[in-house]
C-alpha cells in the first residue's frame, strides 16, 4: 500500500519536473480570490487531475489547478481552488497539497477563505486577520500514524497563526488604508450553513467568524513547522438571533465585490513579507 510519505514524494517529484523555480510562499485561494493566480507571471499551471495522488476540487468557483511562478518578485505556488472535508475527502486528502508544498520548499502558507461573520462589530465585505481558530469539525488531519519526518506526534498549536505575521498584516493593511478586523475563525465541516442556535453557541465559545475550510490546512502547516498567515473575507453576517439565510451564490457575489482590496492586500503582503 502506498504510504503518505511515498505519495508526498511522488507528487513533489512530478511537480519539480515541471518547475524552474523553488516556491517559498504557498497560497490557498478561497472563494472569489482565484483571480489572484492570474496575476502570477511566468506561470506554470498544472490541473490537479494531472498530479499524482491529488484530489480534484468539485466546488463552484474553484478552478482546480496549481499555479507556480512569480508574484510581486516572490516565487509562489498557488492553489486555485481547495479541497473540503464536506466533499467526502478525508482530512488527510484535504491537507495533502500542504504536505506537497512543504516538500517543494515552501516556508510560509498564506491561506484565505470566505466566511460568515458572527461578531456584531463586523460587516459583509470586511477582511479579517485570523489570530486563532476553533476546530469544531470533530476531526483532525493528524489522527493516525505520525511520520516524524513530517512533524512531531504532538505539535503545539498555541500560536497556530504566526504572531509576528499577524502584526505584520495589520501594519500592511493600515499602510494601504484598508480597514481590517482581527479575530477567531471557527472551522466547521459544512456543507450546511449553521442553524441560529449553532451560531450563538460558536459565538459564545469565542468565534468571530465561521467557515468550512482553513483549520485542517493550518494544523498540517504548523505540524510541518511552516509559518502561517490567515485572512478571511466576511461575505455575510451569521448572527444567530438575526439569521436570514444565505446561498452559495450570495457568498460568491460578496467575495467578488471584495476581491480588489483583498488582492491588493495579499499582493502587498507577498511583496514585503520577510521569509
N, C-alpha and C positions, 0 to 999 in steps of 0.2 A: 504494500500500500504506500502511495506517495505521501511523504511526511510534509508537514508545514514548512520545514526548513528547505527541503528539496524544491517545493513549489515556489517559494520566495526566490530562490537562486535561479530557477529556470525562467521565471518571469523577468527577473532583472537581467539575466544574460541575454534574453531575447531583445529587451529594450536597449541594452548597451550596444547591441549590434546595429541599431538604427540611429543612435545618437552620436553627436560630435561634441557634446558638452556634458559636464557633470553638474546637474542641478543642485543647488544648495537650499532653495526655498521651494516648499511644496504648497500648492494652493488647492483647496477643495471649494469649488464654486457652487453655491446653493441656488435655489430657485431665483430666476431673474438676473443672476450675475454671470451667467455663462458667456456673455458677450465679451467680458474682460479677456478671455482666452484669445479672442480675435485680434487683440492688440499685441499679442506676443509676436515678435519678429523672428525671422529665420526659423519659423516654426516647423516642427515635425509633428504631424497629427496621426495618432495611432488608435483606431477603434478598439474598444475593449474586447470586442468579439475576436480580434486577431491576437490578443495577448494570452499566452498560456496561463491557465488557471484563473483568469479574471472572470468575475460575474459580468452580467450585462444589465445596465440600468433600464428600467421599464417605466419610469415616471415621466409624465408630460412635462416638457420644459427642460429636460435634461438631455444633452446631446449624446453623451455616451462615448467619450474619447479622451485620451491623454493628449495634451498639447505641451510640447517641450521646446524651449527656445529662450529668447532674451526679452525681459520686461524691465524697463527703466534701468537698463545696464546690468541687471542681475540675471543669472541663469536660473530658470524656474521650470518646474513641472506642474501642470495644472490638470486637475480632474474636472472636465467639462461635463458635469453630471456625476452624482454619487450613488451609492447603494444604501438601501434602507432595510432595516430588520423586518418591517411590515411587508416587504416584497416576498418574504419567505426565505430569505437568506439567513444563514447562521451569523452570529456575531463575529465569528472568525472570518467569514466571507465578506461581511460588511467592511471590516477593517483591513482586509488583505492588501489593498493598494497602499496603505500607510506603511506596512511592512516592506513592500517593494520600494517605496520612496526612500526609506532608511537605507536599504541595501544599495540603492543607487548613489547615496551620498548626501541626502537631504538632512539638514540640521535644524531647520525651522519649519513648522507646519502652521500655515495661516488658514484657518477654517471659517467658512461663512455659512449662514443659513437664513431662512425666513422663519419667523416665529410669531406667536401671539403674545401680546403684552398683558400681563396680569397686574403690573404696578400701575396704579391710577394716575401717577405722575407722567406716564409715558403716553405717546400718541402714535397712530399709524403713520409710517414714513420715518419714524425715528430710527437711528442707528444706536446700537448698544454694544459696548465692550463687555465681553464675558469675563467676570472676575472669578467666578467659581460655578460649579454646577451641582445639580441633584440628579443622581442616576436613579430614575424611577421606572426603569424598564423591567426590573426583576431579573436581569441577566447581566453577564459581564464577559467581554471577549477574552479574558484571561483564564476563564474556567477551563480545566483540563490540564494536560501535561504542560509543564513550563520548560522552555528551552533557555538555559542560562545564556546562550549565545545571543538571544534576543533581548533579554532583560531579567530582572530578579523575580523570584517567586512572589514576593510581597512588595510591590512598588508603592512608594509614598505618593499619595495624591493630595497632600496638604497644600501644594502650590501647583495645581494642575495647569493653570494659565500663568505663564512666567511673569512674576510680579513686576520686574523692571520693564517688561514689554507692555504690560497693561498701562503703566505710567507713560511709556513712550507713545503709545497710540493716543492716549488722552492729549498729550502735548502736540502731537501731529495734527489731530483734529482741530485743536484750538488754533494752531498756526494757519490752517486752511479756512478758519472761521466756519467750521462745521459743528453744529451743536450735537453732542453725543452723550448718551446715557451710559451708565455702568451698572451691572447687576448680575444676578444669578440665573443661569439657564436651567430650567427643569426639563430633563430629557425623558420622553415617554415613547412607547412603541408605536402609537397610531395603529391602523390608519384612520380611526375615528377621531374627530375633533372632540375635545373634552366636554363632559357634562358640567353644568353650573356648580354642582356640589364638588366635583373633582377639582375644578379651577379654584374654588375657595380653599379647599384642602391644600393644594400646591402653594397657593399664596401664603397661607398660614405657616407652611413649612419653610418659607423663606425664598420661594421662587419669584423672580420678577418677570420672567417670560417663560413660555412653554413651546417646545418643538419636538420633532420626531427624528432628530439626527444628532450629529456632533459629539455627543458624550462617548459613544463607543470608540470613535476615531481618536479622541483626545486621550482616553485611557491607554490605548495602544501606543500613541505617540510618546506619552510620558513613560510607559514601560520601556520604550526604546531610547529613552533619555533625549528626546527631541524637545526643543523649545516650542512653545505653543502660544499663538495669538488667536482669539476667537472673537468674531464680530457678527452680531445678529441684525437683521433688518426686521423691524416690527411692522408686520403687514396688516394686523387687525388687533382690536382690543378684545381680550378674553377675560373680562370682569365677570366672575361667577354670578353676581347678583343682577347683572345687566345684560347677560348674554343674549345676542340677537341671532346667532347662527352665522356661518361663514362657508363659502365654497372654495375649492382649489383655484377656480378661475379668478375669484376676487383676490386671493393671496398673490397670484402671479401678477395681476394688474397693479397692485400697490408696489410689489417688488420692482416691477419695470419702471414705475414712476420715480422710485427712489434711486434707481440704478446710477444716474450720472454722479451724484455725490458719493455713492458707495464706491464706484470705480475710481473716482478721484482720490478718495482716502486710501484705498488699497494700493494704488499706484505710488502714492507718496510714501506709504509705509515700506513698500518693496525698495523704492529708490534710496531711502535714508536709513533703514534699519542696519544695525551693526551685528554681523554674524560672528 
